[in-house]
Amino acid sequence: MRQLFPVTDMTAPNAQVSGDPAGAADREWSLDELADLYAYPEDSGVWLRANMVSSLDGAGQHEGRSQPLSSETDMRIFGTLRGLADVVVVGAETVRQEGYRPARARDAFAARRAAAGQGPAPVIAVVTASLDLDLSLPLFASPLVPTLVLTGASAPAERIAAVRDAGVEPVLAGDGAGVDPARAVALLAERGLRRQLTEGGPRMLGQFAAAGVLDELCLTLSPTMTAGEAQRIAHGPSLAHPTRFGLASLLEQDGFLFSRYRRI
């Protein structure tokens, strides 16, 4: 894995270029090295990052799934980001399309998580307005860490009750049927879940971006073309003014680019 951009956070004032860690360029980075690179900022309070993959022609999915755009190294970084997070926020449609399972504890991150006061695995928080969920799935029925369901106060009452009856906690994060992104971020933070990661889908990421609560984007550029009519990685209301992000790091492996951008 080649380092194309220095580990130093170049979005910081007066940042200086640094060398690669322990000669990590042109070889597979260890999970510890990746965890150091992708560590959440210290003393940042609440921090929401997104992890997404895009084809060369801008598709965020192929036939409804992101997996065809991914790679082995992309999945290593995916696992690293999960290993660092307190909570993974994901839309219900992505849960259905990608076949989401509960987050698992990984020995590679156990000591790091314990030192940070984190549980053995991140909480999965599913965002849904309709509450059209299969509550018998392992994600809800047998997670290592209890799954949360984020919905709105006016979501169907019988479905909110069904979520509770299944032993899953609903969190009301909006006045309407849907979830207010800023309120969702704040309510999760109140539970001590400050290191936040969203894995999509595109509609949900578009809503978080439009609400101005996205701090960081970890974007994999896949060396693939898909054509078709797939959504971009973010889809939804247009921002009045585009939000600027600064490049913090860039890695390359087998033609894939793994970038990390932070809001300026």
N, C-alpha and C positions, 0 to 999 in steps of 0.2 A: 504494500500500500504506500503510495507516494504522498508526501505532504507538499501541496502546491502553495499553501498560504500558511504563514507562521502561526504557531499556537497562541502567541500573544494576542489578546483581544484588541483588534485594531479599531474597534469602536470607542475605545477609551481614549481620553485626552493624552497627547504626547506619547502614544504607544510606540514601542521600539520593536524592530524585527528580532526574533530569537531563533536559535537553531532548533532542529527537530529533536524530540526527546530520545536520548540514548541511541541515536542513530537509527530512528524508526523508519526513515524514508526507505522506499523500495523493499519493504518486507511487510509481513502481516503484523499489524499492531496487536499487542496483547489487550485483553479486556481491561486491565488496569490502566494502560495508556489511554485507551478510548474513554474510560470513565474519568480520567483526569482532564482530558480534552473537553468532554461534554459536561463537566461538573456544573451544577447550578451556581450562579454568582453568590458569593458570600454576602450575608447581611442585606439581601435584596428584598426581604419581605416576601410577598407573594410573587411568584414568577410562573407565567404560563408560556410554555413552548409547544410548538406543533411539529410533528414529524410526518412528512408526506413524500411521495415519489411522483415524478412526472416523466413522461416520454419526451423525446426531442421536439415533437410537434405539439406539446402542451397538454396531452391527455393525462388526467389524474387516475384513470382506470382503463382496463381493457375488458369489455364485456361485463362490466359491473364490479370487477375485482382489481385490486392493486397488485396482487401476487405475480401476474404475468410480467410486470415491469420490474420486479425486484431481482435480487441476486443474493448469493451467500453472504457477501460482505454487508450488503444492505440489511440483512437480517441480523448480523452481528451488532450493527449499530442500533437497530430496532431494539434488540435485547438489552443493550447497554442503556439506552434511554429509559426503558422500563425499569431497569435495575437501579436507576437513580431517582425515580419519581416517587412521590407520596401517593399520587392518584393519576389514573389514566381516564380521561374524559372522552367518550366516544358516542356517536349517534346510533340510534336504534337500527337504522337501515344498514349501517356498516356492521353492526353486530350480526344482522341477518345474512348479509352478503358474504362476509369474511369468515363466518362460522366461529365467532369469538368464544374462547374458553377462559376460565379463570386464570389470573396471573399466578405464576408459580414462584416458589422460593428457589434461588439459585446460589449455590455455594460460592461462586465467584464474587458475589456482591454481599454476602452475609455479613462479613466483618465491617465493611463500609457502611451498610445500612444500620447495623447495631451502633456503631460509633456516632451516627447522625440521629439516633433515637427513632429510627423508622421501624415499622413492622417488617415481617419476613418477605412480604411482597406488596406491590402497590394495590390500593383499592381501585376497582373498576367502577366508574360512575357513568351510567347509561342515560343519555339525554333523549327524551321522547315526549311529544305532546299527546299522542294517541294512546300510549301505554299498550300498544299492540305487541306484546312480548310473550315468548314461550317460556313461562316461568319454571318449566320442568328441566330446562337446559342446565348443565353443570355450572355455567356462569352465575346462575341464580340459586340453584338448589344445593350446590356443594363446593362453594369457593373456599380457598384457604383463608382469605380475608373477605368479610362480608361485602357484597356488591351493593352499591347505592343506585337508586333510580331518580334522576332529576326530571321534574315535570312542573307544570303550572298549576296554580291554585284552582283553576276552573276546568282542569282535565276531568274526564268522566269519573264521577265519584265511585261508581261500582268497580272501575278498574284500579283506582287508587286503593280501594279496600282489598281487591284481589292481590295486589302487590304486597300489602301488609300481611294478609292471610298466608302468603307463601313464605313469610319470614324475611322479606326483603324490605329495607327501609326506603320509603319515598321521601324525597326532599323537595319541598315546594319552592321553586326558584323563579317564579313569575306570577303576575297577577292574572294573566289570561291562561289559555291552555298550554301555551309554549313556555320555553325557558328564556329568561332574560340573562344574556351572557355575563354581564357585570355582576349580577346578583349570584349567579352560579359560582363564579370565581370567589366572591366574598364568602359565601356560605361554606364552601369547601375549606377555605382558609381558616374560618372560625373553628373548624374541626381539627385544626392542626395540619391540614393537607395543603401546604404552601408550595411545594415543588410539584407543579402541575404540568401534565403532558396531555395533549390531545392528538389523536390519530385519525381525526376526521369523522365522517366524510366531508366532501366538498361543501355541502350546504351549511353544515355546522361550522366549519372553519370560516366560511364567508361571513357568518353571523358574528363570530368572535372578532374577526378582523374589522368588520363594520362598527362594532361596539368599542373599538380602541383598546381592547384588553390583551391583545396578543403581544408578548414581549420578544419572542424569538421564533424563528422558523428554521428547522433542520430539514433541508430539501435534498433529496437524491434525484439527480438528473440521470435518467436511464438512457443508454445509447440505443434506443429503439424508436421506430416510427409505428403509429397505430392507425392514423387517419380516422375515419368514422366520426361519430358525434359525441364522444365521451366528454364529460365535464372537465373543466380545469380543476386544479387542486382546491380552489376556493370559488364558490358559486353563491351568489345572493345579491343583496342590495349593494349598489355602488357607493363608494366613499365619496364624500364631497371633495376631499383633497387626498390624493394618493399618500399613503404612509411610507416614509423612507426608512429603510433598514441598511445597516452597515455590515459588510462581510467580516466575520470573526474568524473563520477557519475554512479550509478547503482541502479535501483529500481526494485521491484518485485511485481506482483499482479496476483493471480490465475495462477501461473506457467509461465506467460509472464515475460521476462526480458527486461527492458528499459534502454539501455546503452547510454552513451555519451562519445565519444572519440575525442580528439583534437590532431592535427598534432604536432609532436615533432620537 
